[in-house]
Amino acid sequence: MATTLTLASGSGTLSLNRFVQTSHFTKEPSVTEADDNVTSTTDPEPVDPYVGRVFNQRFRVIHLIARGGLGAVYKAEQAPLGRVCAIKILQPRYEETSPDEFNKRFFLEASIASKLTHPNNVTLYDYGHTKDDIYFMAMELLEGKTLAQTLHTEGPMDEERATHVARQICRALREAHSLGVVHRDIKPSNIFLTQKHDEPDFVKVMDFGLVKNINLQDDGLTKAGMFMGSPKYMSPEQIQGQVVDARTDIYAVGIVLFEMVTGKPPFDRKSSVQTLIAHLNEQAPTLLEAYPSCNISPHMEQVIYRCIAKSPADRFGSTDELLLALKGFRGAAATATISNVSGSLPTFSSSGLQRFPGSSTSDPHVLMGQTGSDGLTPAAVSAAIQIEKKARQRRVLLGGTVAILA
């Protein structure tokens, strides 16, 4: 494709990363703190200025769902349809960008997000900017749980269920990639599982970069020479500051698949820096090493290892290829399917991934910045330290109803 707009950041692109992300919201306290100077009473509940307000003459705010450092998400009703939806209300900070640049980024990325219409992507209904400098986005309100919450409460999935989820993720990404959009932050907390009609585990891919970290306030640094993502799911090219493409998302899908069938990601070290280094230099364990009770076909294991190849050239070339490989599982059907996918599958043994046939020593991507002996750029180390700090401060919003925006 001629132009790639990376909604979740990338040097040389316009990006609003992690500005307000659902998993970073904290619930409003139900009890107010007592005034330091009054021992017998508590302060009155503050009046929320947005409850009852109507945005764009259509979206009436009903009540707060969650709040983050740079904004909040509310339940709202759209007139005249009477449709219940979610509305994100953003209060920009201009420490890292000018008001004009923020406005430009917001409307550019919102216009592209509005083009994501696949059922596995979240629908954006409307967006805008008010005279009192409030940016807002109205989107569908989802009920259910994230994949991260599901794995935490239910444990690893069987192959059929994991394949069902992974294929839907791929379909959502296929649409984004066709628009030149690379997600760059596929992970279980950005995969929402809801129910559509009688279909359980209906996937909605969240957080396609719209109004994310415009101020670089969160766990992905995005300026030139820096990177954005979550260490447990980041590809080597992200970590090293290289150009990314669809294969970067495919790497993350492979990591998520590994976690779905084992209950843990393949690279999860004590610190973010150690995790990043592991992505660059260490072999992934076999599924049985990660989860001795794992009952996954050799076909699925090969698919996973091809997704998480260190070099993008050794991965599936597109989500279409990965979808084809995931079309069948177990037995002859799976073998027949994988034989139609271009490229070679990795060989592996009890010691983990060994080699990818036809691997190239040259990387097709342009390296940005210098790397140390461990392969990490100084920016990556700096970002990882910030990620550790933010992770300690973060509280995750849990609950049955979550409003999100891809």
C-alpha positions as CSV (number, residue, x, y, z in Angstrom):
1,M,0.0,0.0,0.0
2,A,1.3,3.5,-0.8
3,T,0.6,5.1,2.5
4,T,0.2,3.6,6.0
5,L,-1.5,5.6,8.7
6,T,-0.7,4.0,12.0
7,L,-3.5,5.0,14.3
8,A,-1.7,3.6,17.3
9,S,1.4,5.6,16.5
10,G,4.5,5.4,14.4
11,S,7.1,7.9,13.4
12,G,6.1,10.2,10.6
13,T,2.4,9.6,11.1
14,L,-0.3,11.5,12.9
15,S,-1.4,9.5,15.9
16,L,-3.4,10.0,19.1
17,N,-2.3,7.1,21.3
18,R,-3.9,6.0,24.5
19,F,-5.4,9.3,25.2
20,V,-8.3,7.7,27.0
21,Q,-8.4,3.9,27.1
22,T,-11.1,1.9,28.7
23,S,-8.8,-0.4,30.7
24,H,-7.2,2.7,32.3
25,F,-10.4,4.1,33.6
26,T,-11.2,4.0,37.3
27,K,-14.7,3.7,38.7
28,E,-16.2,6.8,40.3
29,P,-16.1,6.4,44.1
30,S,-19.4,5.7,45.7
31,V,-18.5,7.4,49.0
32,T,-16.8,10.8,49.1
33,E,-13.8,11.3,51.3
34,A,-14.3,13.2,54.6
35,D,-13.2,16.8,54.7
36,D,-9.9,17.0,56.6
37,N,-11.4,19.7,58.8
38,V,-14.8,18.1,59.5
39,T,-15.0,14.8,61.4
40,S,-18.8,14.3,61.6
41,T,-19.8,14.8,57.9
42,T,-18.6,14.1,54.4
43,D,-18.3,16.5,51.5
44,P,-21.4,16.5,49.2
45,E,-21.2,14.6,46.0
46,P,-19.8,17.0,43.3
47,V,-22.2,17.8,40.5
48,D,-21.1,16.2,37.2
49,P,-21.2,19.0,34.6
50,Y,-21.7,16.6,31.8
51,V,-24.7,14.6,33.1
52,G,-27.8,15.9,31.2
53,R,-25.7,17.8,28.6
54,V,-26.6,17.2,25.0
55,F,-23.7,16.9,22.5
56,N,-24.3,17.7,18.8
57,Q,-28.0,18.2,19.5
58,R,-28.4,14.4,19.7
59,F,-26.4,12.7,22.4
60,R,-27.8,13.2,25.9
61,V,-25.4,12.2,28.7
62,I,-27.1,9.9,31.2
63,H,-24.5,8.9,33.8
64,L,-20.8,8.3,34.2
65,I,-19.4,4.9,33.5
66,A,-15.7,5.4,34.0
67,R,-13.1,8.2,34.3
68,G,-9.5,8.4,33.2
69,G,-6.8,11.0,33.6
70,L,-7.6,12.9,30.4
71,G,-11.3,12.3,30.0
72,A,-14.3,10.1,30.9
73,V,-16.8,7.8,29.3
74,Y,-20.5,8.1,29.9
75,K,-23.7,6.3,29.0
76,A,-25.8,8.4,26.7
77,E,-28.9,8.3,24.6
78,Q,-29.1,9.3,21.0
79,A,-32.1,11.2,19.8
80,P,-34.4,10.8,18.1
81,L,-33.5,7.1,17.8
82,G,-33.6,6.4,21.5
83,R,-30.4,4.4,21.0
84,V,-28.3,3.8,24.1
85,C,-24.6,4.4,23.3
86,A,-21.4,5.4,25.0
87,I,-19.8,8.9,24.7
88,K,-16.2,9.7,25.4
89,I,-15.6,13.2,26.6
90,L,-12.0,14.4,26.2
91,Q,-10.3,17.3,27.8
92,P,-7.0,17.8,25.9
93,R,-3.8,18.8,27.5
94,Y,-1.3,20.7,25.3
95,E,2.0,20.0,27.0
96,E,3.2,17.9,24.1
97,T,1.3,19.4,21.2
98,S,-0.4,22.6,20.1
99,P,-4.2,23.0,20.1
100,D,-4.1,23.2,16.3
101,E,-2.1,19.9,16.0
102,F,-4.4,18.2,18.5
103,N,-7.4,19.3,16.5
104,K,-5.9,18.1,13.2
105,R,-5.0,14.7,14.7
106,F,-8.4,14.2,16.3
107,F,-10.4,14.8,13.2
108,L,-8.0,12.9,10.9
109,E,-8.1,9.8,13.0
110,A,-11.7,10.1,13.8
111,S,-12.6,10.2,10.2
112,I,-10.6,7.1,9.5
113,A,-12.0,5.3,12.6
114,S,-15.5,6.1,11.3
115,K,-14.7,4.0,8.2
116,L,-14.2,0.8,10.3
117,T,-17.5,-0.8,9.7
118,H,-16.8,-4.6,10.1
119,P,-19.0,-6.2,12.7
120,N,-15.8,-7.2,14.7
121,N,-14.8,-3.5,14.9
122,V,-16.5,-1.0,17.2
123,T,-18.9,1.4,15.5
124,L,-18.2,5.1,15.8
125,Y,-21.5,7.0,15.5
126,D,-20.3,10.6,15.7
127,Y,-17.5,12.9,16.9
128,G,-16.9,16.6,17.3
129,H,-15.4,19.6,19.1
130,T,-17.5,22.0,21.2
131,K,-17.0,25.7,21.6
132,D,-15.7,25.2,25.2
133,D,-12.9,23.0,23.9
134,I,-14.4,19.6,24.6
135,Y,-13.8,16.8,22.2
136,F,-16.3,14.0,22.1
137,M,-16.9,10.6,20.4
138,A,-20.1,8.6,20.5
139,M,-19.9,4.9,19.8
140,E,-21.7,1.7,20.5
141,L,-21.9,0.5,24.1
142,L,-20.8,-3.1,24.6
143,E,-21.8,-5.5,27.3
144,G,-19.5,-8.4,28.2
145,K,-15.9,-8.9,29.2
146,T,-12.5,-8.5,27.7
147,L,-10.5,-11.5,26.7
148,A,-8.1,-10.7,29.5
149,Q,-10.9,-10.9,32.1
150,T,-12.1,-14.1,30.5
151,L,-8.7,-15.8,30.6
152,H,-8.2,-14.6,34.2
153,T,-11.5,-16.1,35.4
154,E,-11.8,-19.1,33.2
155,G,-8.3,-20.1,32.4
156,P,-6.9,-21.4,29.0
157,M,-9.3,-22.0,26.1
158,D,-9.5,-25.1,24.0
159,E,-8.4,-25.0,20.4
160,E,-11.8,-24.6,18.9
161,R,-12.7,-21.6,21.0
162,A,-9.3,-20.0,20.6
163,T,-9.5,-20.4,16.9
164,H,-13.0,-18.9,16.8
165,V,-11.8,-15.8,18.7
166,A,-8.6,-15.5,16.7
167,R,-10.4,-15.6,13.3
168,Q,-12.6,-12.7,14.4
169,I,-9.6,-10.7,15.4
170,C,-8.1,-11.3,12.0
171,R,-11.3,-10.2,10.2
172,A,-11.3,-6.9,12.2
173,L,-7.6,-6.3,11.4
174,R,-8.1,-7.2,7.7
175,E,-10.5,-4.2,7.3
176,A,-8.1,-1.9,9.2
177,H,-5.1,-3.1,7.1
178,S,-7.0,-2.5,3.9
179,L,-7.4,1.2,5.0
180,G,-3.6,1.4,5.8
181,V,-4.2,1.2,9.5
182,V,-1.9,-0.8,11.8
183,H,-3.3,-1.4,15.2
184,R,0.1,-1.9,17.0
185,D,-1.5,-2.8,20.4
186,I,-3.4,-6.1,20.0
187,K,-3.6,-7.7,23.4
188,P,-6.3,-9.5,25.5
189,S,-7.4,-6.3,27.2
190,N,-8.2,-4.8,23.8
191,I,-10.3,-7.8,22.7
192,F,-13.8,-7.6,23.9
193,L,-16.1,-10.6,24.1
194,T,-19.8,-10.1,23.9
195,Q,-22.8,-12.0,22.7
196,K,-24.5,-11.3,19.4
197,H,-27.9,-13.0,19.0
198,D,-27.1,-16.7,19.9
199,E,-23.4,-16.4,19.2
200,P,-21.1,-16.4,22.3
201,D,-17.6,-14.9,22.2
202,F,-18.5,-12.4,19.5
203,V,-15.3,-10.3,19.2
204,K,-15.0,-6.6,19.2
205,V,-11.4,-5.3,18.6
206,M,-10.9,-2.2,20.7
207,D,-8.5,0.7,20.8
208,F,-7.5,1.3,17.2
209,G,-5.6,4.4,18.2
210,L,-8.3,7.0,18.1
211,V,-7.5,9.7,20.7
212,K,-4.9,7.8,22.5
213,N,-1.7,9.2,23.9
214,I,-1.5,12.5,22.2
215,N,0.4,13.8,25.2
216,L,2.5,10.7,25.6
217,Q,1.1,10.3,29.0
218,D,0.6,6.5,29.1
219,D,2.4,3.3,28.3
220,G,3.4,3.8,24.7
221,L,5.8,6.4,23.5
222,T,5.3,7.6,20.0
223,K,7.6,10.3,18.9
224,A,10.2,9.7,16.2
225,G,12.6,7.1,17.4
226,M,10.2,5.9,20.1
227,F,7.6,3.2,20.1
228,M,4.1,2.4,21.2
229,G,2.7,-0.8,22.5
230,S,2.5,-3.2,25.4
231,P,5.7,-5.1,26.2
232,K,4.2,-8.6,26.4
233,Y,2.7,-8.3,22.9
234,M,5.2,-6.1,21.0
235,S,7.0,-7.3,17.9
236,P,10.7,-7.0,17.6
237,E,10.4,-4.4,14.9
238,Q,8.3,-2.2,17.2
239,I,10.8,-2.6,20.0
240,Q,13.7,-1.6,17.7
241,G,11.8,1.4,16.3
242,Q,11.5,0.0,12.8
243,V,8.7,0.6,10.3
244,V,5.6,-1.5,11.0
245,D,3.0,-3.1,8.8
246,A,0.3,-5.8,9.0
247,R,2.8,-8.4,10.1
248,T,3.3,-6.5,13.3
249,D,-0.3,-7.1,14.2
250,I,0.0,-10.7,13.1
251,Y,2.9,-11.1,15.6
252,A,0.6,-9.8,18.4
253,V,-2.2,-12.1,17.3
254,G,0.2,-15.0,17.6
255,I,1.2,-13.9,21.1
256,V,-2.5,-13.7,22.0
257,L,-3.2,-17.1,20.6
258,F,-0.4,-18.5,22.7
259,E,-1.9,-17.0,25.8
260,M,-5.4,-18.2,24.9
261,V,-4.3,-21.8,24.8
262,T,-1.7,-21.7,27.6
263,G,-3.0,-19.0,30.0
264,K,0.1,-17.0,29.7
265,P,2.1,-15.0,27.1
266,P,5.4,-16.6,25.9
267,F,7.5,-13.7,27.1
268,D,6.6,-12.4,30.5
269,R,9.5,-11.4,32.6
270,K,9.9,-9.5,35.9
271,S,10.4,-6.1,34.2
272,S,9.3,-4.6,31.0
273,V,12.9,-4.2,29.8
274,Q,13.5,-7.9,30.4
275,T,10.3,-8.7,28.5
276,L,11.3,-6.6,25.5
277,I,14.8,-8.2,25.4
278,A,13.1,-11.7,25.5
279,H,11.0,-10.8,22.4
280,L,14.2,-9.9,20.6
281,N,16.6,-12.6,21.7
282,E,14.8,-15.6,23.3
283,Q,13.0,-18.6,21.9
284,A,9.4,-19.0,22.8
285,P,8.7,-22.1,24.9
286,T,6.6,-24.9,23.5
287,L,2.9,-24.9,24.4
288,L,3.4,-27.9,26.6
289,E,6.3,-26.2,28.4
290,A,4.1,-23.2,29.1
291,Y,1.0,-25.3,30.0
292,P,1.6,-29.0,30.5
293,S,-2.2,-29.7,30.2
294,C,-2.3,-28.0,26.8
295,N,-4.1,-30.2,24.2
296,I,-3.4,-28.4,21.0
297,S,-2.8,-29.9,17.6
298,P,0.6,-29.7,15.9
299,H,-1.0,-27.6,13.2
300,M,-2.1,-24.9,15.7
301,E,1.3,-24.9,17.3
302,Q,2.9,-24.3,14.0
303,V,0.5,-21.5,13.2
304,I,1.3,-19.8,16.4
305,Y,5.1,-20.1,16.0
306,R,4.9,-18.7,12.5
307,C,3.0,-15.7,13.7
308,I,5.6,-15.0,16.4
309,A,8.7,-15.3,14.2
310,K,11.3,-12.7,15.0
311,S,11.6,-11.5,11.4
312,P,8.4,-10.2,9.7
313,A,9.5,-12.0,6.5
314,D,9.0,-15.3,8.3
315,R,5.5,-14.6,9.4
316,F,2.2,-14.9,7.6
317,G,2.2,-12.1,5.0
318,S,-1.4,-10.9,5.7
319,T,-4.4,-11.6,7.8
320,D,-5.9,-13.4,4.8
321,E,-3.0,-16.0,5.0
322,L,-3.5,-16.3,8.7
323,L,-7.2,-16.8,8.3
324,L,-6.6,-19.5,5.8
325,A,-4.3,-21.3,8.2
326,L,-6.9,-21.0,11.0
327,K,-9.7,-22.2,8.8
328,G,-9.3,-25.8,9.9
329,F,-7.9,-27.3,13.0
330,R,-7.0,-30.8,14.0
331,G,-6.4,-33.7,11.7
332,A,-6.3,-33.8,7.9
333,A,-8.4,-30.7,7.4
334,A,-5.9,-28.6,9.1
335,T,-3.0,-30.1,7.2
336,A,-4.7,-29.5,3.9
337,T,-5.4,-25.9,4.8
338,I,-1.9,-25.0,5.9
339,S,-0.4,-26.5,2.8
340,N,-2.1,-23.7,0.7
341,V,-0.5,-20.9,2.7
342,S,2.6,-19.4,1.1
343,G,5.9,-19.7,2.8
344,S,7.3,-22.3,5.1
345,L,6.4,-23.2,8.7
346,P,8.9,-23.2,11.5
347,T,10.5,-26.3,12.8
348,F,10.5,-26.7,16.6
349,S,11.2,-29.2,19.3
350,S,11.0,-29.5,23.1
351,S,13.4,-26.7,23.4
352,G,11.1,-24.3,21.6
353,L,11.3,-22.6,18.2
354,Q,14.5,-23.5,16.4
355,R,14.5,-22.2,12.9
356,F,12.4,-20.8,10.1
357,P,13.2,-22.3,6.8
358,G,14.2,-19.6,4.3
359,S,14.9,-17.0,7.0
360,S,16.7,-14.0,5.7
361,T,19.4,-12.3,7.6
362,S,18.5,-8.9,6.1
363,D,15.5,-7.1,7.4
364,P,13.2,-5.4,4.9
365,H,12.4,-2.6,7.4
366,V,14.4,0.5,8.0
367,L,16.0,0.7,11.4
368,M,15.5,3.9,13.2
369,G,18.0,4.7,16.0
370,Q,20.9,2.9,17.4
371,T,20.6,-0.4,19.3
372,G,22.7,-1.9,22.1
373,S,24.1,-5.4,22.3
374,D,20.7,-6.6,23.5
375,G,18.9,-5.1,20.6
376,L,17.1,-2.4,22.5
377,T,17.2,1.3,21.5
378,P,17.7,3.8,24.3
379,A,14.1,5.0,23.5
380,A,12.8,1.5,24.1
381,V,14.5,1.3,27.5
382,S,13.2,4.7,28.5
383,A,9.7,3.8,27.4
384,A,9.8,0.5,29.2
385,I,10.7,2.2,32.4
386,Q,7.8,4.6,32.0
387,I,5.6,1.6,31.3
388,E,6.6,0.0,34.6
389,K,5.8,3.2,36.4
390,K,2.4,3.6,34.8
391,A,1.6,-0.1,35.4
392,R,2.1,0.4,39.1
393,Q,-0.3,3.4,39.1
394,R,-3.0,1.9,36.9
395,R,-6.3,0.6,38.1
396,V,-8.2,-1.5,35.7
397,L,-11.9,-1.0,35.2
398,L,-13.8,-4.3,35.7
399,G,-17.5,-4.8,35.2
400,G,-20.2,-6.2,32.9
401,T,-20.8,-3.0,30.9
402,V,-17.8,-1.3,29.3
403,A,-17.8,1.5,26.9
404,I,-14.9,1.5,24.5
405,L,-13.8,3.0,21.2
406,A,-11.6,1.2,18.7
